[in-house]
Amino acid sequence: MSRELLIIVGLSFGFALFLTLFIFWVQGMRDAVPRYKRRLPNAVYKPETVVCLQDAYRVAGNIEGMLLLASRKCRQKKARKRFRAAGSYLKDSRYRDYETALFTYASDGSRECDEVCSYVIWQEACKSRGLPMKKRSEGETNA
């Protein structure tokens, strides 16, 4: 009787081990596909989500940080998925352009959200196109 019991326990343990490894393998295959290539949920953002996006840009100071912070602080689950997809696009895509990331992945298509995205892109363009400061001579600084 004890030999049969050992066989049953051994088979149960083997099956449990196989099942665990299979689950980890499936999870790894699922994570192999970048988030921006997965199907995005259709979302209509609440006003608080748009405000969260604005505040995230103000705090982070760049688009990548904005998307990361917004995906953590936003209360809408569908919006969080879209923000993560936009971040994945900036990180894993071949093109990595801000317009596609914000308008295609992060935005819901509403006027308010598109205005926020346009403002963020304008701010990033202003950072890179800043006018150089002219060096002052010593006489101008003392006057």
DSSP file with accessible surface (Angstrom, degrees, kcal/mol):
  #  RESIDUE AA STRUCTURE BP1 BP2  ACC     N-H-->O    O-->H-N    N-H-->O    O-->H-N    TCO  KAPPA ALPHA  PHI   PSI    X-CA   Y-CA   Z-CA
    1    1 A M     >        0   0  181      0, 0.0     4,-1.9     0, 0.0     5,-0.1   0.000 360.0 360.0 360.0 -38.4    0.0    0.0    0.0
    2    2 A S  H  >  +     0   0   91      1,-0.2     4,-2.2     2,-0.2     5,-0.1   0.844 360.0  55.5 -69.7 -31.5    2.8    2.4    0.8
    3    3 A R  H  > S+     0   0  191      2,-0.2     4,-2.0     1,-0.2    -1,-0.2   0.916 108.7  47.4 -66.4 -42.0    4.4    1.9   -2.6
    4    4 A E  H  > S+     0   0  116      2,-0.2     4,-2.3     1,-0.2    -2,-0.2   0.888 110.7  52.7 -64.9 -36.6    1.2    2.8   -4.4
    5    5 A L  H  X S+     0   0  111     -4,-1.9     4,-2.6     1,-0.2    -2,-0.2   0.910 108.0  50.7 -65.7 -40.8    0.9    5.9   -2.2
    6    6 A L  H  X S+     0   0  124     -4,-2.2     4,-2.6     2,-0.2    -1,-0.2   0.887 109.6  50.9 -64.0 -38.8    4.4    7.0   -3.0
    7    7 A I  H  X S+     0   0   93     -4,-2.0     4,-2.6     2,-0.2     5,-0.2   0.933 111.1  47.8 -64.7 -43.9    3.7    6.6   -6.7
    8    8 A I  H  X S+     0   0  100     -4,-2.3     4,-2.5     2,-0.2    -2,-0.2   0.934 113.6  47.1 -64.1 -43.4    0.5    8.7   -6.4
    9    9 A V  H  X S+     0   0   84     -4,-2.6     4,-2.6     1,-0.2    -1,-0.2   0.916 112.6  50.2 -64.6 -42.4    2.3   11.4   -4.4
   10   10 A G  H  X S+     0   0   41     -4,-2.6     4,-2.5    -5,-0.2    -2,-0.2   0.918 112.0  46.6 -62.6 -44.3    5.2   11.4   -6.9
   11   11 A L  H  X S+     0   0  122     -4,-2.6     4,-2.6     2,-0.2    -2,-0.2   0.900 112.4  50.7 -65.5 -38.7    2.9   11.7   -9.9
   12   12 A S  H  X S+     0   0   73     -4,-2.5     4,-2.4    -5,-0.2    -2,-0.2   0.926 111.7  47.4 -64.0 -44.0    0.9   14.5   -8.1
   13   13 A F  H  X S+     0   0  145     -4,-2.6     4,-2.4     2,-0.2    -2,-0.2   0.917 112.4  49.9 -62.9 -43.0    4.1   16.4   -7.4
   14   14 A G  H  X S+     0   0   36     -4,-2.5     4,-2.6     2,-0.2    -2,-0.2   0.913 111.3  48.3 -62.6 -42.4    5.3   15.9  -11.0
   15   15 A F  H  X S+     0   0  134     -4,-2.6     4,-2.7     2,-0.2    -1,-0.2   0.909 111.4  50.1 -65.5 -41.0    2.0   17.2  -12.4
   16   16 A A  H  X S+     0   0   48     -4,-2.4     4,-2.4     2,-0.2    -2,-0.2   0.909 111.9  48.3 -63.6 -40.5    2.1   20.2  -10.0
   17   17 A L  H  X S+     0   0   89     -4,-2.4     4,-2.5     2,-0.2     5,-0.2   0.932 112.3  48.5 -65.3 -44.6    5.7   21.0  -11.1
   18   18 A F  H  X S+     0   0  128     -4,-2.6     4,-2.4     1,-0.2    -2,-0.2   0.924 111.7  49.7 -61.0 -44.0    4.8   20.7  -14.8
   19   19 A L  H  X S+     0   0   77     -4,-2.7     4,-2.3     2,-0.2    -2,-0.2   0.912 110.7  49.8 -63.4 -41.2    1.7   22.9  -14.3
   20   20 A T  H  X S+     0   0   67     -4,-2.4     4,-2.2     2,-0.2    -1,-0.2   0.934 112.3  46.6 -63.8 -46.8    3.8   25.6  -12.6
   21   21 A L  H  X S+     0   0  105     -4,-2.5     4,-2.2     1,-0.2    -2,-0.2   0.894 111.2  52.8 -63.7 -37.5    6.4   25.6  -15.3
   22   22 A F  H  X S+     0   0   97     -4,-2.4     4,-2.6    -5,-0.2    -1,-0.2   0.916 108.2  50.3 -64.1 -42.4    3.8   25.7  -18.0
   23   23 A I  H  X S+     0   0   96     -4,-2.3     4,-2.4     1,-0.2    -2,-0.2   0.924 111.1  48.7 -63.2 -42.9    2.1   28.8  -16.3
   24   24 A F  H  X S+     0   0  143     -4,-2.2     4,-2.2     2,-0.2    -1,-0.2   0.892 111.2  50.9 -63.8 -38.1    5.5   30.6  -16.1
   25   25 A W  H  X S+     0   0  154     -4,-2.2     4,-2.2     2,-0.2    -2,-0.2   0.934 110.5  47.9 -64.9 -44.4    6.2   29.8  -19.8
   26   26 A V  H  X S+     0   0   64     -4,-2.6     4,-2.2     1,-0.2    -2,-0.2   0.917 111.7  50.8 -63.2 -41.2    2.8   31.1  -20.9
   27   27 A Q  H  X S+     0   0   86     -4,-2.4     4,-2.1     1,-0.2    -1,-0.2   0.905 109.9  50.4 -62.8 -40.5    3.3   34.3  -18.8
   28   28 A G  H  X S+     0   0   41     -4,-2.2     4,-0.8     1,-0.2    -1,-0.2   0.890 109.8  49.9 -65.8 -38.7    6.8   34.8  -20.4
   29   29 A M  H  X S+     0   0  104     -4,-2.2     4,-0.6     2,-0.2     3,-0.3   0.880 110.3  51.0 -66.9 -35.9    5.3   34.4  -23.9
   30   30 A R  H >< S+     0   0  134     -4,-2.2     3,-0.8     1,-0.2    -2,-0.2   0.895 110.0  49.2 -67.9 -38.5    2.6   36.9  -23.1
   31   31 A D  H 3< S+     0   0   92     -4,-2.1    -1,-0.2     1,-0.2    -2,-0.2   0.642  95.8  73.6 -76.1 -13.4    5.2   39.4  -21.8
   32   32 A A  H 3< S+     0   0   73     -4,-0.8    -1,-0.2    -3,-0.3    -2,-0.2   0.785  82.4  78.4 -71.2 -24.3    7.3   38.9  -25.0
   33   33 A V  S << S-     0   0   67     -3,-0.8     5,-0.1    -4,-0.6     0, 0.0  -0.728  92.3-119.1 -85.8 123.1    4.8   40.9  -27.0
   34   34 A P    >>  -     0   0   31      0, 0.0     3,-1.3     0, 0.0     4,-0.5  -0.262  19.5-118.8 -60.5 151.6    5.3   44.7  -26.4
   35   35 A R  G >4 S+     0   0  108      1,-0.3     3,-0.9     2,-0.2    50,-0.2   0.809 110.5  61.0 -62.8 -31.3    2.3   46.4  -24.8
   36   36 A Y  G 34 S+     0   0   35      1,-0.2    -1,-0.3    49,-0.2     4,-0.1   0.737 101.1  54.8 -73.1 -16.0    1.8   48.8  -27.8
   37   37 A K  G <4 S+     0   0  142     -3,-1.3    -1,-0.2     2,-0.1    -2,-0.2   0.582  92.7  90.0 -89.7  -9.5    1.2   45.8  -30.1
   38   38 A R  S << S-     0   0   65     -3,-0.9     2,-0.2    -4,-0.5    -3,-0.0  -0.407  96.6 -82.5 -80.9 163.6   -1.6   44.5  -28.0
   39   39 A R        -     0   0  210     -2,-0.1    -1,-0.1     1,-0.1    -2,-0.1  -0.467  46.3-138.6 -67.7 128.4   -5.2   45.4  -28.5
   40   40 A L        -     0   0   37     -2,-0.2     2,-0.2    -4,-0.1    -1,-0.1  -0.708  15.6-119.3 -90.0 140.7   -5.9   48.8  -26.8
   41   41 A P        -     0   0   21      0, 0.0     2,-0.5     0, 0.0    -1,-0.0  -0.490  26.6-113.9 -75.5 144.1   -9.2   49.2  -24.9
   42   42 A N        -     0   0  132     -2,-0.2     2,-0.4     2,-0.0    36,-0.1  -0.688  46.1-178.5 -74.5 128.1  -11.5   52.0  -26.1
   43   43 A A        -     0   0   13     -2,-0.5     2,-0.5    64,-0.1    -3,-0.0  -0.972  31.0-156.7-134.6 145.0  -11.7   54.5  -23.3
   44   44 A V        -     0   0  123     -2,-0.4     2,-0.2    65,-0.1    35,-0.1  -0.980  32.5-135.3-115.9 112.3  -13.4   57.8  -22.7
   45   45 A Y        -     0   0   17     -2,-0.5    68,-0.1     1,-0.1    -2,-0.0  -0.448   8.1-132.5 -74.0 140.0  -11.3   59.7  -20.2
   46   46 A K    >>  -     0   0  114     -2,-0.2     4,-1.5     1,-0.1     3,-1.0  -0.449  31.9-104.8 -77.4 160.3  -12.9   61.4  -17.2
   47   47 A P  H 3> S+     0   0  108      0, 0.0     4,-2.2     0, 0.0     5,-0.2   0.857 121.7  59.6 -57.6 -32.5  -11.9   65.0  -16.6
   48   48 A E  H 3> S+     0   0   94      1,-0.2     4,-2.2     2,-0.2     5,-0.1   0.827 101.4  54.7 -68.0 -26.5   -9.8   63.8  -13.6
   49   49 A T  H <> S+     0   0    2     -3,-1.0     4,-2.1     2,-0.2    -1,-0.2   0.913 108.0  48.1 -70.9 -40.7   -7.7   61.6  -16.0
   50   50 A V  H  X S+     0   0   15     -4,-1.5     4,-2.2     2,-0.2    -2,-0.2   0.915 112.8  48.8 -65.3 -40.9   -6.9   64.5  -18.2
   51   51 A V  H  X S+     0   0   67     -4,-2.2     4,-2.9     1,-0.2     5,-0.2   0.904 108.6  54.2 -64.8 -38.3   -5.9   66.5  -15.1
   52   52 A C  H  X S+     0   0   24     -4,-2.2     4,-2.4     1,-0.2    -2,-0.2   0.906 107.4  50.8 -61.6 -39.4   -3.8   63.6  -13.9
   53   53 A L  H  X S+     0   0    1     -4,-2.1     4,-1.8     2,-0.2    -2,-0.2   0.923 111.7  47.2 -65.0 -43.3   -2.0   63.6  -17.3
   54   54 A Q  H  X S+     0   0   75     -4,-2.2     4,-2.2     1,-0.2    -2,-0.2   0.934 113.6  47.4 -62.8 -47.1   -1.3   67.4  -17.0
   55   55 A D  H  X S+     0   0   69     -4,-2.9     4,-2.4     1,-0.2     5,-0.2   0.876 108.1  55.9 -64.1 -36.7   -0.1   67.0  -13.4
   56   56 A A  H  X S+     0   0    5     -4,-2.4     4,-2.8    -5,-0.2     5,-0.3   0.897 108.9  47.2 -64.2 -37.9    2.1   64.1  -14.3
   57   57 A Y  H  X S+     0   0   16     -4,-1.8     4,-2.4     2,-0.2    -1,-0.2   0.912 111.0  51.7 -69.5 -40.2    3.9   66.2  -17.0
   58   58 A R  H  < S+     0   0  168     -4,-2.2    -2,-0.2     1,-0.2    -1,-0.2   0.906 117.0  39.5 -61.4 -40.4    4.3   69.1  -14.6
   59   59 A V  H  < S+     0   0  113     -4,-2.4    -2,-0.2    -5,-0.2    -1,-0.2   0.932 122.7  38.5 -75.7 -47.0    5.9   66.8  -12.0
   60   60 A A  H  < S-     0   0   39     -4,-2.8    -3,-0.2    -5,-0.2    -2,-0.2   0.890  85.8-149.9 -76.2 -43.3    8.0   64.6  -14.3
   61   61 A G     <  +     0   0   28     -4,-2.4     2,-0.3    -5,-0.3    -4,-0.1   0.384  68.7  61.6  88.5  -6.9    9.2   67.2  -16.8
   62   62 A N  S  > S-     0   0   65      1,-0.1     4,-2.0    -5,-0.1    -1,-0.2  -0.954  86.1-111.8-145.5 168.5    9.4   64.8  -19.8
   63   63 A I  H  > S+     0   0    0     -2,-0.3     4,-2.5     2,-0.2     5,-0.2   0.905 112.5  51.6 -72.2 -40.9    7.1   62.6  -21.7
   64   64 A E  H  > S+     0   0   86      1,-0.2     4,-2.1     2,-0.2    -1,-0.2   0.935 114.0  44.5 -62.2 -44.9    8.5   59.2  -20.6
   65   65 A G  H  > S+     0   0   20      1,-0.2     4,-2.9     2,-0.2     5,-0.3   0.870 110.5  55.9 -65.7 -36.4    8.2   60.2  -17.0
   66   66 A M  H  X S+     0   0    2     -4,-2.0     4,-2.9     2,-0.2     5,-0.2   0.936 109.4  45.4 -60.8 -46.3    4.8   61.6  -17.6
   67   67 A L  H  X S+     0   0    2     -4,-2.5     4,-2.1     2,-0.2    -2,-0.2   0.900 114.3  48.6 -67.5 -37.6    3.5   58.3  -19.0
   68   68 A L  H  X S+     0   0   90     -4,-2.1     4,-1.1    -5,-0.2    -2,-0.2   0.947 115.5  43.4 -66.4 -45.8    5.1   56.3  -16.2
   69   69 A L  H  X S+     0   0   48     -4,-2.9     4,-2.2     1,-0.2     3,-0.4   0.912 113.9  50.6 -67.3 -41.2    3.7   58.5  -13.5
   70   70 A A  H  X S+     0   0    0     -4,-2.9     4,-2.1    -5,-0.3    -1,-0.2   0.877 106.5  55.4 -65.7 -35.5    0.2   58.8  -15.1
   71   71 A S  H  < S+     0   0    7     -4,-2.1    -1,-0.2    -5,-0.2    -2,-0.2   0.779 113.9  41.7 -69.4 -22.7    0.0   55.0  -15.5
   72   72 A R  H  < S+     0   0  179     -4,-1.1    -2,-0.2    -3,-0.4    -1,-0.2   0.800 121.5  37.9 -89.4 -32.1    0.7   54.7  -11.7
   73   73 A K  H  < S+     0   0  148     -4,-2.2    -2,-0.2    -5,-0.1    -3,-0.2   0.651  89.0 102.9 -96.8 -17.3   -1.6   57.5  -10.5
   74   74 A C     <  -     0   0    6     -4,-2.1   -25,-0.1    -5,-0.2     6,-0.0  -0.397  56.1-153.9 -72.0 145.0   -4.6   57.3  -12.8
   75   75 A R  S    S+     0   0  199     -2,-0.1     2,-0.5     4,-0.0    -1,-0.1   0.698  70.3  89.1 -91.2 -21.3   -7.7   55.7  -11.4
   76   76 A Q     >  -     0   0   32      1,-0.2     4,-2.1   -30,-0.1     5,-0.2  -0.677  64.7-154.0 -82.1 124.5   -9.2   54.5  -14.8
   77   77 A K  H  > S+     0   0  134     -2,-0.5     4,-2.0     1,-0.2    -1,-0.2   0.907  94.0  50.5 -65.2 -41.1   -8.0   51.0  -15.6
   78   78 A K  H  > S+     0   0  114      1,-0.2     4,-1.9     2,-0.2    -1,-0.2   0.881 109.8  50.8 -66.7 -36.9   -8.4   51.5  -19.4
   79   79 A A  H  > S+     0   0    0      2,-0.2     4,-2.6     1,-0.2    -1,-0.2   0.907 107.3  53.7 -66.6 -40.0   -6.4   54.7  -19.3
   80   80 A R  H  X S+     0   0   63     -4,-2.1     4,-2.4     1,-0.2    -2,-0.2   0.919 108.0  50.4 -60.6 -41.1   -3.6   53.1  -17.3
   81   81 A K  H  X S+     0   0  103     -4,-2.0     4,-2.0     1,-0.2    -1,-0.2   0.911 111.1  48.8 -63.4 -39.5   -3.4   50.4  -20.0
   82   82 A R  H  X S+     0   0   25     -4,-1.9     4,-2.1     2,-0.2    -2,-0.2   0.900 110.7  49.9 -68.6 -39.3   -3.2   53.1  -22.7
   83   83 A F  H  X S+     0   0    0     -4,-2.6     4,-2.3     1,-0.2    -2,-0.2   0.902 110.9  49.8 -66.0 -39.3   -0.5   55.0  -20.9
   84   84 A R  H  X S+     0   0   91     -4,-2.4     4,-2.3    -5,-0.2    -1,-0.2   0.884 109.5  51.8 -65.7 -37.6    1.6   51.8  -20.5
   85   85 A A  H  X S+     0   0    1     -4,-2.0     4,-2.2     2,-0.2    -2,-0.2   0.900 109.0  50.4 -65.3 -39.2    1.2   51.1  -24.2
   86   86 A A  H  X S+     0   0    0     -4,-2.1     4,-2.1     2,-0.2    -2,-0.2   0.914 111.1  48.4 -65.6 -41.0    2.4   54.6  -25.0
   87   87 A G  H  X S+     0   0   26     -4,-2.3     4,-1.6     1,-0.2    -2,-0.2   0.901 110.5  51.4 -64.4 -38.8    5.4   54.1  -22.8
   88   88 A S  H  X>S+     0   0   12     -4,-2.3     4,-3.6     2,-0.2     5,-0.5   0.881 107.2  54.0 -65.0 -37.5    6.1   50.8  -24.4
   89   89 A Y  H  X5S+     0   0   15     -4,-2.2     4,-1.5     1,-0.2     7,-0.4   0.921 109.5  47.3 -62.7 -43.0    5.9   52.4  -27.8
   90   90 A L  H  <5S+     0   0   14     -4,-2.1    -1,-0.2     1,-0.2    -2,-0.2   0.824 121.5  37.5 -68.1 -27.9    8.5   55.0  -26.8
   91   91 A K  H  <5S+     0   0  150     -4,-1.6    -2,-0.2    -5,-0.2    -3,-0.2   0.895 129.6  23.0 -90.2 -42.5   10.7   52.3  -25.4
   92   92 A D  H  <5S+     0   0   72     -4,-3.6    -3,-0.2    -5,-0.2    -2,-0.1   0.589  94.4 101.1-107.4 -13.3   10.4   49.3  -27.7
   93   93 A S     << -     0   0    5     -4,-1.5    -4,-0.0    -5,-0.5     0, 0.0  -0.256  70.0-128.4 -75.9 162.8    9.2   50.7  -31.1
   94   94 A R  S    S+     0   0  195      1,-0.1    -1,-0.1     2,-0.0    -4,-0.0   0.873 107.5  37.0 -73.0 -35.8   11.4   51.3  -34.1
   95   95 A Y  S    S-     0   0  158      2,-0.1    -1,-0.1    -6,-0.1    -5,-0.1   0.881  75.8-170.4 -90.5 -45.1   10.2   54.9  -34.5
   96   96 A R        +     0   0  138     -7,-0.4     2,-0.3     1,-0.2    -6,-0.1   0.857  23.3 163.2  57.5  43.3    9.8   56.2  -30.9
   97   97 A D     >  -     0   0   46      1,-0.1     4,-1.7    -8,-0.1    -1,-0.2  -0.728  40.8-138.5 -96.9 145.6    8.1   59.4  -31.9
   98   98 A Y  H  > S+     0   0   73     -2,-0.3     4,-2.7     1,-0.2     5,-0.3   0.841  97.7  59.4 -69.0 -36.7    6.2   61.4  -29.4
   99   99 A E  H  >>S+     0   0   97      1,-0.2     4,-2.8     2,-0.2     5,-0.5   0.943 109.4  41.9 -62.0 -47.1    3.2   62.3  -31.6
  100  100 A T  I  >>S+     0   0   40      1,-0.2     4,-1.8     2,-0.2     5,-1.3   0.919 114.7  52.2 -65.8 -41.8    2.3   58.7  -32.2
  101  101 A A  I  <>S+     0   0    0     -4,-1.7     5,-1.9     3,-0.2     4,-0.5   0.927 120.0  33.0 -60.9 -43.9    2.8   57.7  -28.6
  102  102 A L  I  <>S+     0   0    0     -4,-2.7     5,-1.4     3,-0.2    -2,-0.2   0.936 126.1  36.4 -81.7 -47.2    0.6   60.5  -27.3
  103  103 A F  I  <5S+     0   0   71     -4,-2.8    -3,-0.2    -5,-0.3    -2,-0.2   0.834 128.1  31.6 -79.7 -31.3   -2.1   60.9  -30.0
  104  104 A T  I  <<S+     0   0   77     -4,-1.8    -3,-0.2    -5,-0.5    -2,-0.1   0.896 133.7  20.3 -91.1 -45.8   -2.5   57.2  -30.9
  105  105 A Y  I   <S+     0   0   38     -5,-1.3    -3,-0.2    -4,-0.5   -19,-0.2   0.882 129.3  35.2 -95.7 -44.6   -1.8   55.3  -27.7
  106  106 A A  I   <S+     0   0    0     -5,-1.9     2,-0.2    -6,-0.2    -3,-0.2   0.774 103.1  77.5 -86.9 -24.9   -2.2   57.7  -24.8
  107  107 A S      < -     0   0    2     -5,-1.4   -64,-0.1    -6,-0.2    -4,-0.0  -0.546  60.8-152.9 -90.3 152.0   -5.1   59.9  -26.0
  108  108 A D        -     0   0   36     -2,-0.2    -1,-0.1     2,-0.1     3,-0.1   0.434  51.8-107.0 -96.5  -1.9   -8.8   58.9  -26.1
  109  109 A G  S    S+     0   0   53      1,-0.3     2,-0.1    -6,-0.1   -65,-0.1   0.395  74.4 136.0  93.6  -1.7   -9.4   61.3  -29.0
  110  110 A S     >  -     0   0   32      1,-0.1     4,-2.3     4,-0.0    -1,-0.3  -0.363  65.2-117.3 -77.0 159.6  -11.3   63.9  -27.1
  111  111 A R  H  > S+     0   0  156      1,-0.2     4,-2.2     2,-0.2     5,-0.2   0.912 112.8  51.6 -62.4 -42.7  -10.6   67.6  -27.7
  112  112 A E  H  > S+     0   0   91      1,-0.2     4,-1.9     2,-0.2    -1,-0.2   0.921 111.9  45.4 -63.8 -43.8   -9.3   68.2  -24.1
  113  113 A C  H  > S+     0   0    0      1,-0.2     4,-2.5     2,-0.2    -1,-0.2   0.896 111.7  52.2 -68.7 -38.7   -6.9   65.3  -24.2
  114  114 A D  H  X S+     0   0   52     -4,-2.3     4,-2.5     1,-0.2    -1,-0.2   0.864 107.7  53.1 -65.5 -34.1   -5.6   66.3  -27.6
  115  115 A E  H  X S+     0   0  103     -4,-2.2     4,-2.4     2,-0.2    -1,-0.2   0.914 109.4  48.5 -65.8 -40.8   -5.0   69.8  -26.3
  116  116 A V  H  X S+     0   0    9     -4,-1.9     4,-2.5     2,-0.2    -2,-0.2   0.936 112.5  48.4 -63.8 -43.9   -3.0   68.4  -23.4
  117  117 A C  H  X S+     0   0    2     -4,-2.5     4,-2.4     1,-0.2    -2,-0.2   0.912 111.7  49.6 -64.2 -41.0   -1.0   66.2  -25.8
  118  118 A S  H  X S+     0   0   61     -4,-2.5     4,-2.5     1,-0.2    -1,-0.2   0.908 110.8  50.2 -63.3 -41.9   -0.3   69.1  -28.1
  119  119 A Y  H  X S+     0   0  124     -4,-2.4     4,-2.6     2,-0.2    -2,-0.2   0.921 110.1  50.1 -63.8 -41.2    0.8   71.3  -25.2
  120  120 A V  H  X S+     0   0    2     -4,-2.5     4,-2.3     2,-0.2    -2,-0.2   0.930 112.1  46.8 -64.4 -43.9    3.2   68.6  -24.0
  121  121 A I  H  X S+     0   0   27     -4,-2.4     4,-2.3     1,-0.2    -1,-0.2   0.908 111.5  52.0 -65.6 -38.5    4.7   68.2  -27.5
  122  122 A W  H  X S+     0   0  150     -4,-2.5     4,-2.3     1,-0.2    -2,-0.2   0.922 109.1  50.4 -63.1 -41.9    5.0   72.0  -27.8
  123  123 A Q  H  X S+     0   0   54     -4,-2.6     4,-1.7     1,-0.2    -1,-0.2   0.907 110.4  49.2 -62.9 -42.2    6.8   72.1  -24.4
  124  124 A E  H  X S+     0   0   28     -4,-2.3     4,-1.5     1,-0.2    -1,-0.2   0.888 110.8  50.4 -65.4 -37.1    9.3   69.4  -25.5
  125  125 A A  H  X S+     0   0   19     -4,-2.3     4,-1.7     1,-0.2    -2,-0.2   0.896 107.9  53.2 -67.5 -37.8    9.9   71.2  -28.8
  126  126 A C  H  < S+     0   0   55     -4,-2.3    -1,-0.2     1,-0.2    -2,-0.2   0.855 104.9  56.0 -64.9 -33.6   10.6   74.4  -26.9
  127  127 A K  H >< S+     0   0  114     -4,-1.7     3,-0.6     1,-0.2    -1,-0.2   0.903 113.0  39.6 -63.9 -41.9   13.1   72.6  -24.7
  128  128 A S  H 3< S+     0   0  102     -4,-1.5    -1,-0.2     1,-0.2    -2,-0.2   0.700 117.6  48.7 -84.1 -18.0   15.2   71.5  -27.7
  129  129 A R  T 3< S+     0   0  184     -4,-1.7    -1,-0.2    -5,-0.1    -2,-0.2   0.104  77.3 146.7-106.3  21.1   14.8   74.7  -29.7
  130  130 A G    <   -     0   0   52     -3,-0.6    -3,-0.1    -4,-0.1    -4,-0.0  -0.231  53.9-111.1 -59.1 143.6   15.8   77.1  -26.9
  131  131 A L        -     0   0  162      1,-0.1    -1,-0.1     0, 0.0     2,-0.1  -0.584  33.7-114.4 -76.6 136.5   17.6   80.2  -28.0
  132  132 A P        -     0   0  122      0, 0.0     2,-0.3     0, 0.0    -1,-0.1  -0.411  30.1-115.1 -71.0 144.6   21.2   80.3  -26.9
  133  133 A M        -     0   0  173     -2,-0.1     2,-0.4     1,-0.1     3,-0.0  -0.577  25.6-122.5 -79.2 142.1   22.2   83.0  -24.4
  134  134 A K        -     0   0  188     -2,-0.3     2,-0.3     1,-0.1    -1,-0.1  -0.670  27.9-114.3 -83.0 136.1   24.5   85.6  -25.6
  135  135 A K        -     0   0  205     -2,-0.4     2,-0.3     1,-0.1    -1,-0.1  -0.532  30.9-138.5 -72.0 133.0   27.7   86.0  -23.5
  136  136 A R        -     0   0  173     -2,-0.3     2,-0.1     1,-0.1    -1,-0.1  -0.689  11.5-123.3 -90.9 147.2   27.8   89.3  -21.8
  137  137 A S    >>  -     0   0   65     -2,-0.3     4,-1.4     1,-0.1     3,-0.5  -0.399  30.3-106.2 -80.1 165.5   31.0   91.3  -21.5
  138  138 A E  H 3> S+     0   0  161      1,-0.2     4,-1.4     2,-0.2     5,-0.1   0.835 118.7  58.1 -64.0 -31.0   32.2   92.2  -18.1
  139  139 A G  H 3> S+     0   0   53      1,-0.2     4,-1.0     2,-0.2    -1,-0.2   0.871 105.0  50.1 -68.4 -32.9   31.1   95.9  -18.6
  140  140 A E  H <4 S+     0   0  121     -3,-0.5    -1,-0.2     1,-0.2    -2,-0.2   0.851 107.8  52.6 -74.2 -34.3   27.5   94.9  -19.2
  141  141 A T  H  < S+     0   0   79     -4,-1.4    -1,-0.2     1,-0.2    -2,-0.2   0.842 110.5  47.2 -72.5 -30.1   27.2   92.7  -16.1
  142  142 A N  H  <        0   0  138     -4,-1.4    -1,-0.2     0, 0.0    -2,-0.2   0.724 360.0 360.0 -81.7 -22.7   28.5   95.4  -13.7
  143  143 A A     <        0   0  119     -4,-1.0    -3,-0.1    -5,-0.1    -4,-0.0  -0.031 360.0 360.0 -77.3 360.0   26.2   98.1  -15.1
